[in-house]
Amino acid sequence: MSEKIGSAGEPAPTREPAATTSEHSVIPMAEGAASAEASAHAPHVAAAKGPLSPPYRWLSAGMYAIIFLAAFEAMAVTTIMPLVATDLDGLSWFALAFAVPLAAGIIGMVIAGNWTDRAGPLPSLITSAVVFVIGLLVAGTAVDMGVFIVGRFLHGLSGAAVIVPLYVIVARIYPEALRARVFAGFAAAWVIPSIVGPAIAGLIAEAFSWHWVFLGVIGLLVPAAAMMLVPILKVLDRVQGDPRVPWSIGRVGWAVLTAGAALALSLSKELVDPWRWIVAAAAVALVVVAARPLMPAGTLRAARGMPATGLMRLIVAAAFFAAEIYLPYLFIERYDFAPSLAGIALTGAGVSWAVASWLQGRLGDRVSDTQAVQIGAVVLAVSLVTVLLVAAFTLSPWLGFVAWTFAGAGMGFMYPRFSVAVLKLSPVSAQGFNSAALTIGESLGASVALAITAIAASAVAGGAFTTEFAVTVVIAFVAVALAGRVRPRA
């Protein structure tokens, strides 16, 4: 994370919420610019009742479809990976197949953010889609695990990168009144594959082959991209970049270093003592140092406004996703649930996430971004405390089911507001950088928390589940304490 942007003397691409200019942020979003943007959207506000009403219908549908397909591919791999590893004689590469895309995504987001600020969202969006298709072809036709890992690298690189230009498109084309609802649609498009994706992937693998889980997506990606690109071409003047924003090779280098550290941290738990502790400590330190140039100034100290918003997303992602990994395992190991029944807890959270995202979008300005984050953080913390009590005292597993459903609702209620708040406070020439910082923080938060919970559990004899959930509760309490700092200075 970052208290100060820039490496080797590079100036910051964005500042504190009060928009000021810098070499990287040459178009401040001052009140006049914000008013001009609002005026530009004014003719559409009256006509548009929602993201799927004219004139946004096809653009919204295309973006939702792109996110749905990227999410489906990510979720489907979880189901078919045992088949892939067995078929390609790559069981020893199993963990690497999951860790590589996460690390590659950090690099992809940084490149996409810089490119989007320079050239607008369209070039990086098209390139990301093309690389994603290439990754699908490589993975779907792989005959050994090494080639499959290359495909997974391309998936992670492009699947993460595509999110950044989509965020910028929302900021440039949609009126502010609709943005929370657009991001609610993004959440639903990501959550639905978590509900249906694993089952569909399993059916495809059983009926045909695991190869078609990758190859079949290609045929759906082309029409989804067309639905999105055609409307953008009609308003091309509104999605132009700023060529005065320089290429930042230094930040790409820091992204590679951050990705390598995150990968090492993810794999450190596989090492024997004392190397797991040495590698994990070194990796965490390297993540903190290397990620600084990739985040808005003031992030590490939770400076009010955009920096604290990015840090909050990192923290709640760490708490939620680290707990999510262990919950089905708890139900299977301690309560003898079948895997399908244990997975219903995750399904419930997915549904509640989508419903809460829809609700916050409908509430609009009646609930401020700060209030939405505060409510969501409290709900998440209470839910995680309940899950911890279930694990510590072997309470009814159904209490854990209910608690996790509320945890999903808490995430869904606040998650879209992170994007809304950051784009609202971003200078036009730094929208790509700041959008990338949001998603990088989410990835780093989840990966670091997963590694820490695993290492902490291994250090406490007989503390399985209780230790892991206790770590996530501590993280969630930090989120509650910092939630109010999402509100920018007056």
ROVOMAR-627733 format. One record per residue: residue in three letters; y, x, z of N, C-alpha, C in turn. Coordinates in steps of 0.02 Angstrom, whole numbers, plus 50000, padded with zeros to 5 digits. Atoms other than C-alpha are relative to their C-alpha. Example, Ala and Ser with C-alpha at 12.3 -4.5 7.8 and 13.67 -1.06 7.14 Angstrom:
2
ala499415004550000497755061550390500605004550000/ser499414995849997499475068450357500554996150037/
This chain:
490
met499415004250000500005000050000500625004450000/ser499434995850014501795005749988500614998450042/glu499345000849972503345008450087500525001949948/lys499514997650049504165016849939499645001049934/ile500324999550065503765015649755500175006849969/gly499864994150040503595030749646499615006050023/ser500344993949986502685046949635500365005649965/ala499674994250029503345064349600500734998549982/gly499295001450009505095057749618500154994149956/glu499865005850041504895042149512500384994850039/pro499635005249964506165028749557499614993650004/ala500375006249988505595011849619500124995049945/pro499915005150050505264998349488500264993550028/thr499725006049970505784985049611500235001650070/arg499704998649935506784984149770499864994350048/glu500055005549953507014972649915500184993549964/pro499895006350034507174954149875500694999149970/ala499355000450032509034955249844499985004649940/ala500134996350062508934960549662500545005249989/thr499564994550018509694977449626499715003549941/thr500244996650060509564988249474499745006850018/ser500264993249996508585004249455499755001849931/glu500244997850065507865014249314499434995749976/his500575004250019506315003349317500164992650002/ser499825007049992507204987049359500694998949973/val499354999950031508604985749236500284993149987/ile499745006850009508764966749225499934996350066/pro500075003149935509124960049399499974992549994/met500035007349998508654942149438500524997750051/ala499465002349958510344938249513500074992549994/glu499935007350002510944920649543500164997649931/gly499835002250067511704919849370499404999949954/ala500594999850043510094925149287499524994550018/ala500455005449980509084913049390500264993349975/ser499725006350024510284899149343499914999349925/ala500105000350073510174903849160499284998249984/glu500715001550012508274903449170499884992650013/ala500095007149984508344886349253500294995649945/ser499695003950053509524880049118499575000149938/ala500424999550059508364886448983499414995350004/his500585004349991506964876249057500194992750008/ala499795006849982508004860849093499774994649953/pro500225005350044507564851148934499284998250010/his500725001349994505724852648975499824996850067/val500185002249933505794848249160499924992450002/ala500035007249998506154829849130499384997449964/ala500565002550041504774828249000499335002050030/ala500644997449976503454838149094499864997450070/lys500205002549934502594829049236499495004550034/gly500494995549973501304842649259499825005349949/pro500194994750046500534858249182499624997749938/leu500395002550057499434847649068500364994649961/ser499615004750039500834836749003500415003949948/pro499584996550050501874840848847500625002750035/pro500234995950056502524853548806499535005750021/tyr500394994449972501334864248912499244999049994/arg500705001949995499654855748882499535005349973/trp500484995350031498814867948762500055006950031/leu499924993549968499544883348843499635000150067/ser500345000449935498934877849015499244999949992/ala500725000650011497224872948949499705006749978/gly500254993550022497034889748862499975005150056/met500004995249944497524899749015499454998350050/tyr500535002049953496364889649127499315001949972/ala500644998350031494944892349003499865007550004/ile500094992749996495234911148998499795002150070/ile500174998249931495194912349187499304997550018/phe500665002849987493674901049196499455004649972/leu500524995850032492694912149075499955006850035/ala500024993749964493204928149164499664999250068/ala500325001349935492694920449331499264998749992/phe500715001550011491064913949260499615006449990/glu500354993650011490594931349199499925003850065/ala500034996449936491014938649370499484997050047/met500475003449955489994925549464499295000349973/ala500665000250030488554925249341499625006550012/val500334993549991488214943749363499635000250066/thr500325000049935487784940749546499304997049996/thr500665003450006486354929149495499515004149959/ile500464996850047485634939349352499905007450012/met500054992849991485884957049417499305002450020/pro500684997749987484134958249493499575000249936/leu500374999950064483424953649321500215005849957/val499754994550041484544966249234499745006650026/ala500224993749970484114980249355499265001249989/thr500724999350011482254976949339499855001349927/asp500144999350072482284975149150500215006849973/leu499744993750025483304990949124499805005950044/asp500254994849955482405000949260500595003550035/gly499404997249970484035003149355500134997550070/leu499905002449932483744997249533500425004850042/ser499614995249962484515013349599500754999549983/trp499315000850022486125008749505500294993250022/phe499825006949984486204991349582500704999550031/ala499355000449966487674994249700500575002449955/leu499494997350045488615004349570500224994849949/ala499845005150050488544989749448500524995050027/phe499505004349970489604979649571500645003850018/ala499424996149977490744993649632500445002249941/val499634997350058491255000149459500524995049974/pro499495004650026492114984149396500604999250047/leu499465000749952493134982749556500485005949995/ala499584994050006493755000649539500375000049933/ala499685000150067494094998649352500574995049998/gly499485005150001495114983049386500675002650025/ile499384997249975496404993049484500375003649944/ile499704996450056496705004149333500274995049948/gly499805004950050496774989249215500644996350020/met499425003749978498054980049321500645004249996/val499414995750003499234994949331500235000949928/ile499814999250071499184997949143500294993649973/ala499755006450024499414979449107500694998450028/gly499355001349971500874978149227500555004049967/asn499504995750033501814992849151500124997849928/trp499955002050070501444987248973500354993249993/thr499705006750003501944969249008500755000450012/asp499284999349988503634974549079500355003149940/arg499704996850059503954985348925500004995649938/ala500095003350064503304974348785499894992550006/gly500155007149991503094956948859499254999050010/pro500705001149982501444948848906499514999749941/leu500465001350055500744945948731499575006049980/pro500424994350020500174963748681499465001650051/ser500504998349950499304967148846499484994450007/leu500475005649996498524949748846499495000349944/ile500464999650057497784951648671499535005950007/thr500424994149992497174969148707499474999050054/ser500485001349946496364963748870499434995549976/ala500515004550026495464949648781499515003649953/val500424996250046494824961448646499535004750038/val500424995549960494204974148774499484996150038/phe500485004249965493374960048870499414998249954/val500535001750048492414954848714499565006149987/ile500394993950010491894972948684499545001250060/gly500424999149940491284973948864499414995250001/leu500555004950004490264958048839499475002349950/leu500484997550051489474965448682499605005950027/val500344994149973489074981848768499494998050052/ala500465002149947488304973648921499444995649973/gly500505004650026487414960148822499485003149955/thr500484996750045486574972448704499735006450032/ala500214993849967486234986248833499245000650002/val500724998649996484524994348828499835004850057/asp500124996149940484755005548979500584998750048/met499525001849948485725004249142500665003749992/gly499394996250011486975017749096500484996449953/val499595003750048487585007848946500254993550032/phe499795006149967487624992049051500585001350048/ile499454998349955488745000749179500645001049960/val499414999350043489935005249037500294993249984/gly499775006850013490014986848991500334997050061/arg499715002549938490354982549173500695003250013/phe499354996749993491764995349176500524996549956/leu499545003450045492564986949025500164993050024/his499885006649970492344969849108500535000450055/gly499544999449944493234975649264500705001949978/leu499364997750026494614984449168500394994349970/ser499655005350037495034969649057500044993550038/gly499995006349963494564955149170500564999850052/ala499454999749952495814960949301500675000549964/ala499374999150037497124966149173500274993549971/val499785006250032497174948949092500404995650047/ile499655004249952497824940949252500755001650000/val499304997949995499454950949249500444996649947/pro499575003550049500154944449082500004992550009/leu500005007249988499614926849128500514998150053/tyr499505001349949500674927549285500715000349970/val499344999250030502164933649183500154994349952/ile499905005850044501914919749055500224993950041/val499805005649957502024907149197500735000750020/ala499314998949978503654915049256500504999049943/arg499535000250055504424915549082500044993149967/ile500035006150040503884898849008500044993650042/tyr500025006149959503604886349150500614999550045/pro499475000849951505024879049254499745001250070/glu500204998249933505004884149435499664994250036/ala500285005949966504584866349489499264999149985/leu500715000850019502894867549400499575005950019/arg500404993949993502364885049446499464999650054/ala500515000749947501474880749609499404996149975/arg500555004050028500444867849513499615003949948/val500364995850048500044880249375499535004750037/phe500424995449962499404892749502499444996450037/ala500545004049972498414878849585499454999149948/gly500505000450053497564876549417499635006549990/phe500334993550003497214895149411499465000550054/ala500484999749945496374893749581499384995849985/ala500575004450016495304879149524499575003049945/ala500364997050056494844888249363499575005950024/trp500404994449973494234902949468499454997450047/val500475002549949493364892549602499424996349969/ile500535004050029492374880749491499405004249977/pro500584995850018491304894949416499605002350061/ser500384997949941490854899949594499524994550022/ile500435005649983490084882649612499434999149949/val500505001450052489204880549445499755006249964/gly500174994150038489174898249375499325003050015/pro500664997049986487664905549467499424995849975/ala500555004350023486574890449426499945000149924/ile500014999950073487074890149243499735006749974/ala500244993450021486794908949227499245000650010/gly500734999849988485064907149304499624996149948/leu500335004150051484604893249183499995003549932/ile499974996450064485194903449033499515005849999/ala500454994349996484234918749091499274997849996/glu500695002550001482654908349117499814997249932/ala500155003250064482774898648954500025004849941/phe499934995350056483314913048843499905007250024/ser500024993249975483734930048914500655001450037/trp499384998349965485004937849032500535002549952/his499524997550050485804945548877500494994549979/trp499595005550025486464928448826500514997550051/val499495001649951487414926348988500655003549981/phe499414996350023488604939448916500194998149929/leu499855001250071488454936248730500244992949988/gly499805006950011488654917448746500734998650017/val499315001049981490364919048826500475001649943/ile499574997950055491064927348670500204994049956/gly499865005750043490914911348568500494995150031/leu499535004549966491924901848700500695003250009/leu499374996549987493254915148722500494999349942/val499575000250059493934914248544500414993549998/pro499585006050001494464895748546500464999550060/ala499575000149940495144897648724500625004349987/ala499434995750015496244912048666500474996749949/ala499585003350051496844902048515500424994550031/met499625005349967497354887348625500615002750036/met499474997049962498434899048725500515003649956/leu499554995850039499164910448592500454996049954/val499605003950047499774897148470500644997450033/pro499375002249968501024889248594500465005850018/ile499574994349982501624906548649500385002549940/leu499674997650060502024911548471500614995749982/lys499445004550015503184896448459500615001550044/val499444998349955504244902948604500015007550013/leu500084992849993504054921448571500625003450029/asp499394997049975505874924848612500044999850077/arg499985000649928505554919648793499515004550036/val500504995749969504154932048823500085007249977/gln499884993150021504964948048761500025004650061/gly499964995049947504844963848863500665003649999/asp499404995849998506154976848904499805007249986/pro500224993250018505854993248810500335005450042/arg499694994949956507025002048934499565001650060/val500484998549946505625000949063499545005649975/pro500394994350026504775017949044499254999350013/trp500704999349984502935021349031499935004450062/ser500094996249939502345027649199499295002850003/ile500664996749999500895039549173499815001850071/gly500144998349930501075044649354499664994450037/arg500325005749965500645027149416499294998949975/val500695000750025499135026549302499555005250035/gly500384994949965498565042849381499854998050072/trp500115002449932498815035649555499494994350001/ala500495005550004497825020249500499295002749994/val500674996950008496365031249445499775002950067/leu500184997149935496415040249612499834994550051/thr500145005649955496495023749707499324996949985/ala500645002850020495035016949607499425004450022/gly500524995449978494005032449643499894999750075/ala500065000449927494375031249829499684993550020/ala500315006449983493935012749833499265000049983/leu500714999550018492305016449742499625004250051/ala500334995949949491875030349865499924996250065/leu500045003949938492265018850011499454994749996/ser500515005250009491155005049941499305002950005/leu500674996950001489695017149922499865004250061/ser500104995549943489955026850084499484997350049/lys500485002849952488885014850184499285001549982/glu500674998250021487385020450083499815007050023/leu500144993249980487535038150151499725000350071/val500274999049932486695045050306500545003050044/asp499534997049954487615050250463499955007649996/pro499315002349987488785059250481500414999049936/trp499615000150063489255058950297500324993349986/arg499705006550013489565040250293500684999550033/trp499375000249963490935042350424500525004649969/ile499544995250030491695057550342500284997349934/val499785002650065491735049850169500424993850008/ala499625006249991492345032950232500715001550025/ala499334998449973493785040550333500435003249946/ala499624996850054494305051650188500204995049947/ala499855004950052494205037150066500554995250022/val499475004549975495275025550175500685003549997/ala499384996250001496595039150194500265000849929/leu499814999150070496585042150007500244993549969/val499785006550025496725023549969500724998650021/val499335001349974498275022150079500525004349963/val499534995450033499105037450000500074998249926/ala499985001050072498635033649820500284993349980/ala499775006750017499065015149826500754999150010/arg499295000749986500855018049886500424999149937/pro499585000850059501595020449712499844993649960/leu500215005950038500715004549652500264993650030/met499795005849963501544992749775500764999850007/pro499275000549990503324986149803500235003950061/ala499724996249944504454996149918499994995850063/gly500005003449936504234991550100499364996350017/thr500615003949988502464984650087499655002150064/leu500364997749941501694995550223500334997750065/arg499655002249939503034990450348500154992549998/ala499935007350005502954972050294500744998049997/ala499305001850009504774971550240500054992849976/arg499955007150015505364953650225500024998649926/gly499985002150069505134944450063499405002449961/met500544998250045504114951349920499515005250028/pro500484995249972503384966850009499524996850049/ala500445003249951502724956350154499544994949967/thr500435004850036502064943350031499395003549971/gly500564996250027501014956449943499525002350054/leu500424997749945500394963350109499604994250029/met500365005949975499934945750168499414998349956/arg500565001550044498874942750014499435005050010/leu500514994949987497974959250045499624998450064/ile500315001049935497644954750227499554993850000/val500425006049998497014936950202499405000749954/ala500584998750043495914942550057499495004250037/ala500464995849961495174955850171499614995850051/ala500335004149949494804943150309499514995149970/phe500415005350029494104929450198499385002849965/phe500554997750041493044939250075499515004350038/ala500464996249959492324950950206499544995450040/ala500415004849964491724935950306499534996249954/glu500405003950047491094926650153499345003449982/ile500604996350018489834940350113499454998950051/tyr500505000149947488964938650281499784993050021/leu500165006749976488964919850308499324997549975/pro500685002250022487474915350196499455004150032/tyr500494995749969486554930350267499864997750071/leu500085002649932486854923450443499554993950000/phe500395006150002486134906450396499275001349982/ile500694998550021484604914050312499635003950054/glu500334995549952484244927450442499884996650068/arg500055002749932484564917750603499764992850002/tyr500185007149998484284899550555499464998149950/asp500555001050047482914901650423500184995049945/phe499805004350055483914892450290499745002949934/ala500144997850067483354893250110500645002649968/pro499384997450031484564903350002500434994649968/ser499615005350032485064887749906500404996050051/leu499655003749948485514878650068500555004250031/ala499494995649972486444893650138500605000549953/gly499464999550049487454894449978500464994049999/ile499585006049999488104876750006500645001350039/ala499394998449961489324883950134500535002949954/leu499524997150047490134894149996500254994849951/thr499805005450045490144879049882500534995650033/gly499515004149964491044868850015500685003350004/ala499374996449997492364882250034500345000149932/gly499725000050067492584882949846500334993449984/val499725006750013492864864249835500644999050040/ser499405001049958494084864049982500575004549978/trp499484995550027495014878949908500364996549942/ala499715003350058495274869449746500424993950020/val499645005949978495794853349835500655001950035/ala499394997949965497024862349949500515003049952/ser499544997350050497764871549799500354994349964/trp499705005850032498034854849714500514996750046/leu499555003349952498824847749872500665003750007/gln499374996349991500084861749895500424999549937/gly499635000850061500554860049712500364993349997/arg499695006649999500894841449734500574999650050/leu499475000249949501924844649890500635003549976/gly499434996650029503044856649795500475002650053/asp499494997349955504684860749884500014996650069/arg500025003149934504294848950028499685004650051/val500264994749957503314863550099500215006649969/ser499764993650028504144880550076499425004949993/asp500524994950009503164895850022499815003050067/thr500144997049935503334903150196499584995350044/gln500375004849960502724887250280499284999349976/ala500685000550028501234886150162499575005950022/val500374994049980500734904050203499854999750075/gln500125000549928500944901050391499454995150016/ile500525005149988499884885250387499325002849979/gly500644997350025498534893650282499735005550044/ala500234994549959498474909050392499724997550067/val500255002949937498264898750552499334996649989/val500635003450014496904887950474499445005149990/leu500504994850012495994903650414499795003350065/ala500164996649937496104912050585499584995550046/val500395004649958495474896650679499294999349972/ser500665000650031494044894850555499575006150013/leu500394993949989493524913050574499815000850074/val500194999949929493574911850764499404995450012/thr500565004649992492414896850751499355003149973/val500594996750028491214906450638499765005550046/leu500194994849953491244920950761499644997050060/leu500335003249943490784909150904499304997649981/val500665002150024489344902150800499535006050000/ala500424994050004488694919850771499865002950069/ala500084996849934488974925850950499564996050047/phe500365004249952488214910951041499474995649967/thr500515003750036487004904350909500124992550005/leu499845007150000487894887650899499724996849937/ser500265003650058487434874350772500285002949935/pro499764997250064487504881350596500464995249963/trp499575004950034488334865250538500725000850021/leu499324998549978489844870050641500295005749957/gly499794994650045489904885850536500164997449931/phe499875003150065489794875350377500704996949999/val499365003549996491274864750431500585005050005/ala499474995049991492284879850487500155003649935/trp499894996350063492024888850322500324995649947/thr499665004650046492544873450225500754999950014/phe499304999649982494184873750322500305006849981/ala499754993450020494334892450288500195000049926/gly499835000550070494274888850102500634996049988/ala499405004050006495604875450123500625004050019/gly499444995849981496734887650214500205004949946/met499874995450055496564900250074500314996449941/gly499755003650058496854887249940500714997650010/phe499335002649987498424880750025500535005549994/met499494994750002499284897650036499965004549939/tyr500094994950052498574907849891500474999149941/pro499545000750057499584900149747500715001850018/arg499314998749980501174902349848500165007550001/phe499874992950005500964921249851500295001749931/ser499774998650068501164921649662500684996949987/val499365003450009502584908949663500565004050033/ala499484996449963503554918649795500175006749968/val499874993450029503344935549712500374999349934/leu499665000850064503854929449539500724997550010/lys499325002649987505354920349613500475005750019/leu499594994649976505974936649690499995006249955/ser500074994250043505534948249546500535000349946/pro499604999150060506784955249422499564999149938/val500395001350060506244950749246499625006149977/ser500324994050025505864968749203499485002850046/ala500514997649953504714970749354499494994650015/gln500485005449987503714954449344499285002449989/gly500674997450012502214963649271499775004650056/phe500174995449946502264977349402499834996350064/asn500105003649937502404965249547499394995449997/ser500605004150007501054953649479499385004450007/ala500564995349993499904968649462499905002150072/ala500044997949930500314973949640499644994750042/leu500345005449963499754956849705499255000449992/thr500725000050012498054957849623499675006550022/ile500274993749975497814976149665499904999550075/gly500075000849928498144972049847499404995850020/glu500585004249986496854958249843499355003949993/ser500614996150012495524969849770499915005350055/leu500064994849949495914983949892499854997050068/gly500135003149935495964972250041499284998050008/ala500705002249996494264964950001499525005950004/ser500474994450001493424981549962500035004150064/val499944996149938494114990650114499704996250059/ala500275003949945493684976350232499234999649998/leu500735000250007491904975050164499695006550025/ala500274993649978491624993550193500075000950076/ile499884999249928492394993350368499534995650041/thr500455004449962491374978350425499295002850000/ala500684997250004489764986550364499935006150045/ile500034994049959490165002950449500054998250075/ala499935002149930490714994350611499354997050026/ala500635003249979489114984150617499465005350012/ser500514994849992488064999750595500115004250063/ala499844996049941488945007750743499854996450066/val500125004049940488564993550865499284997750001/ala500705001949995486754991850918499944992650018/gly500125007049986486184973750911500604995549988/gly499385003950011487914968050852500054997049931/ala499995002850067487414961350683500354993250000/phe499615006250010488534947150623500584999550049/thr499465000649952489534946550784500545005349988/thr499524994650012490344963350750500374998949934/glu499705000950067490654959550567500524994450001/phe499525005549997491484942750601500585001650048/ala499464998149954492474950150747500535004149963/val499524996150039493264962550626500434995449957/thr499625004650042493784948450510500494995750041/val499565003849956494524938650656500625004150017/val499434995649986495624953550703500475000349940/ile499594999750061496214954850523500394993549991/ala499675006550008496604936150519500574999150050/phe499455000449950497644937350680500605004149977/val499454996150028498674950950597500384995949947/ala499695004350051498984938850453500444994750032/val499605005149965499584925350573500655003050026/ala499414996849972500774937550655500535001749947/leu499544997850053501534943050489500214994549952/ala499895005250050501564926550396500744998149993/gly499305001950003503374922650441500435004849960/arg499604995050037503964938450353499984998949925/val499985001950071503584930550185500694997449982/arg499325002750013505294922150203500485005949987/pro499554994450015506564933650118500644999650041/arg499355000049967508214938750194500474995249965/ala499525004750029509624926450167500425003649948/
